[in-house]
Amino acid sequence: MGIAYSMNSNINLLNMHVFGKTIRLFLVDGTANGLTTAELSNWTGIGIKVPRIKIKEYSNRPEFQKPGVYILIGKGENNEDAAYIGEAEIIAERLSDHIKNKDFWNEVIFFGSKDKYLNKASVKYLENRLYDLALKAGRFFINQNIPTRSELSEAEQAELEEFLANIKVLTATLGHRIFEALEETVDHKESRQQIFFCKNGAGANSKGSPSTEGFIVYKDSLLMITEQPSLADGIRIERQQMLSEGTLIIEGDFYKLTKDYVFTSSSRAAGATLARSASGPLEWKTTDGVQLKHYEL
C-alpha cells in the first residue's frame, strides 16, 4: 500500500523570492526504499526518486515512458558525492543503458511532465541548466561533458526557468542539495544576516555564518595547524580529509580554506579553526565582539 503525505514550507526559489509551497510525496510501496513521487500544487511536472535496484520493477510505469531530465546519484572513486545529469526522450530506455554502462550510482531522481509539456528541446535546455547549477553549487563531483543547450524563445525559457526552480526544490526535498549553493542556506534577511569571526592570538582567523545545514566557514579563512590534545578525533579526521581533498592547503604556518565549507555546527567549525576543543556560540563573534549565542536566542 502506498503512503502519501504533504509538506507546507517556505521555499527559496532561484530568484531568491520566498513563496509558500505544498509538496506531496507518495511512497508507492509504503516504504522509503522503493519509488517515491514528488509533486507541487498547481504544477504539471512530477519528480520520481527510485533506487537503481528497483528500476526494472517500476520501469513500465507511465512516468518512465516520457521525456525528462534525470540525475544519477552515487559516490566517486574517493567516496565523494558524485552525480551525472542527463536527458532522455524515454527515461526508461536511458536508465537501462546507464545500468549497463555506469557503475557509480545507486539512485536516480528524474523529472517529467504529467501532460505533454516537455519535449526534446525543453529537456535539453533543462539538462544544461541543471548541469550549470550543479557546478556552481560545488556540492557533487560532476564528471561529464557540458550538455548542449537548446535555442528557445524568451517566453519558452521563462517557463522552463520556473520548471527548473521546482526541480531544484523537489531535488532538495528528496534528500539531495546538489543544486543549492551554500550561500542559499544562510539567512539573508537584512535584520538577521551577520558575519562572525573566530580568531586567536597565534593568527588563526576564520570568517563564517550560521546556515540551515550548520555553520559555513568562508574561503581564505586561516586555521591552526598544530592540534591540541583536546581536539575531538572526529574533527581531526575531518581536517585530514579536507587536506586530502584540497579543501585545505598549507599556507605559511596555517591551513587555508580554498572554498566555502559547511561544518555541522558552530562548535565544530570553531574547533577546526582553533585546533582544540571550542564552544562555537562563545568563540564566534561579530566585529563588535558580540558572541554568536546572543544571535541564536
N, C-alpha and C positions, 0 to 999 in steps of 0.2 A: 504494500500500500504506500502510495506517495505521501509526502508531508509537505505542506506549503505554509509559509509564514511571510509576513510583511514587516518591513522596517521603515520608519519615518526618520529622516535625518536632514540636516542642512548640508548641502553638497557644494564644494568649491569647484566651480567649473573652470574651463580653460581660460575664460576671460576674467576670472577672479571675482565675478559676481556670485552671490550666495543665493540659492533657490532651495525651497523645500522640495523633497522628492520622496515618493513612496516606491520602495523596492520590494518586489515579490519574488522570493526564492522558493522553488519547488524541488524537493528531493524525490526523484521519480520512484526509487525503490525503498524509500523510507530511511535511508542512511546517508551519511556524508561521504561514503566510499563508492557511491555509484554516480549516476548522471544527475547533475543539478542544472535547472534552468533559472535564468535571472531576467526579470522584466521590470520596466519602469512604467509608471502610469502615463497614459497618453503618448506612448512611443511605439512605433511599428516594428522596432527591432527586438531581437532576443539574443541573450547570451547563453552559451552552453559550456559547462565545465565537466570533463569526463576523464577518468584515469585511462592511460594507454591500454591497460589490460582489459578494459571494458568496452573499447571502441567497437570491436566486432559484434558484441552483443547488442549494441544500440544503433548500428550504422544504417539500419533500414528505416529509422525514424525520419519523418519528413524534413526536419531541420538539417539533416546530414546531406540531403539531396539538392540543396540550393547553393547559390553563390554566397561567399562570405570571406571574412578575414579570420586568421587563426594565429594563436601564439602557442608554440610548443615550449614547455617549461620543464627544466631539469637542472642538472649540475654539470659544470665543466670539469676539465681534467684536474684542476686544483681545488675541486669541491666548491667553486664559486657558483652563485646563481647564474644560470645561463638560459637563453631563450632564442627562439627562431621565429620570425614573423613572416607570414605568407598570405597568399590569397588563392582562391580557387573558384571555378565555376560550379563544381560539385565537390563539396567539402569531403564527403566520404571517400571519394577516389584519391584525393590528395593525401589524406591521412593514411590511407592504405599504403601509398608509396613511401611515406615517411616512416612507417613501421618497418618497412623492409630496409630502408637506407640510412636512417638516423637513429643512433643508439642512445644519445644522451638524455632524452626526455622521458618523463613518466606521466605527464599530464598535458592536456590541451584545453585551452579556452578558445572558443570561436564565436563569432557574431554574424548573424544573418538577419533577414527581414521576414516578418510574418506575412507580408504581401510580396509583390514583385518589385519593390522599390530599388533593390540593389541589382546592378548589372556588372559586366566585366570592367567597364571604365571606372565605376564608382568604387569597386573593391580594390582596384589597383591604386586609386587615389588614397583610400584608407590605409592600405598596406604601407605606402610611402610615408604617410604622416605618422603612423604608429611607430615605424622604424625611427623616424626623426625624434619623436618624443622619448622613446626608449634610450636613444643615445644621449640625449640632453639630460635625462634623469640620472643616468650613470649607475643605476642600481644592479643591472644584469649585464653579463657578458653577452654581447650580440655579435656573432661571427657569421656574417653573410654579406653579399654584395648589396649596394644601395638599390632598393626597388625603384623601378621607373614610375614616375607619377603621370597619370593621365591628364590630358589637356581638357579642362572642363570650363564651362561658363562661370561667371562670377556668382550667379544665382545658385548653380549646382554646388559650387564649392562652399557657399554659405550653409546650404542644407547639410552637406556632409560634415562640416565642422561641428554642427550641432550633434549629428550622429556620433562623431568622434568623441565629443565630450561625454556622451552617455556610455560609450565603450570604456572610457577612462574610469568613470565612476564605478561601473559594474566589475571591471577587472580588479580594482582595489577591494570591492565588496566581496569578491570571490577569493580573496586571500593573497593577491599579488600586486604590489605597488610599483610595478615595472615602469609605468608611465608617469609617476608622480615624483617630481623633483623634491629634494629635501626642503628647499625654501618654501614649498607649499604646505609643509607641516608646521610652520611657525605661525603664531598668531599675529596677523598683520593689522589688527585693529589699532588705530593710532593711539588709543588710550592705554593699550597693553603692550605694544611692541617694545622690546627692550633688549639691549645688548649687554652681556655680562662678561667679566674678565676674571681669570684665575691666574694669580701671579705668586712668585716668591722672591726672596732676596737674592737667590742664586741666578735669576734671569729667566726662569720659566715664565711664559706669557701666552695664555690661550684666550681666545675670544669665542663666545658661543651664545646660544639662545635655547630656551625650552622649546620642545616640539611635541607634537602628538605621539611621537614614537619614543620620546625620551629627552635627550639633550644633544643638540648639534654643536660640534666644535668646528670652527671655520678654518678654511685653508690658510696656511702660513703660520698657524699657531705653533709655539715652541714648547716642547715637552722635555722634562728632565730625562736624562739617560740613566744615571745611577739609581738603581732601585733599592728602596729601604725594606728591611725585613717585614714591616707592617703591611706592605702592598699585597693585596689578595692574589692568590695564584691565578685565578680566572683573568684578572687584568694583566698579569704578566704574560699569559698565553695570548691574550688579545693583542697586546703590543707587539709581540713577536710575529704574529700573523700579519699585522699591519705593515711591519717591516718587510716581510717576505713578499707581500703583495705590492709593495711600492707606495702604500698609503702614507708611510713614514719613511723619511730619509734622514741620514745623519748630516747635520749642517753645523760645523764647529763643535761646540760642547753640548748640543741639543739634538733632539729629534724634531723634525719639521714636518707638519702635515702638508701633503701635496694636493689634497682636495678636502671639501667639507666631509665630515664624518659624524655619524649619529651613534652615540652611546645610549644604552638602555636607561640610564639615569644620570642625573647631575652629579651624584657622588662617584659614579664610575668614571665620568668624564674628568672630575677633579683628581681622582686617584691616578688616572692615566697621565694627567698633566704633571702632577707633583711627585709621581712615582712612590707614593706612600698611601697609607690609609687616610681618607679625607671625607668630610661631610660636604656634599655639594651645596645644600642650602646655605651653609655658612661660608664656604670658600669662594663661591661665585658672587661677584659684586659689580655694581654699576660703577661708572667713572666717579660718581659722588660717594662711593663707599657703601651704598645700600645693599644689603645681602639679599640673595635670591629668595630666602624664606619669607621675606616681607611681601614679595610679589605673588607668592603661592597661596597666601591666606585670603 
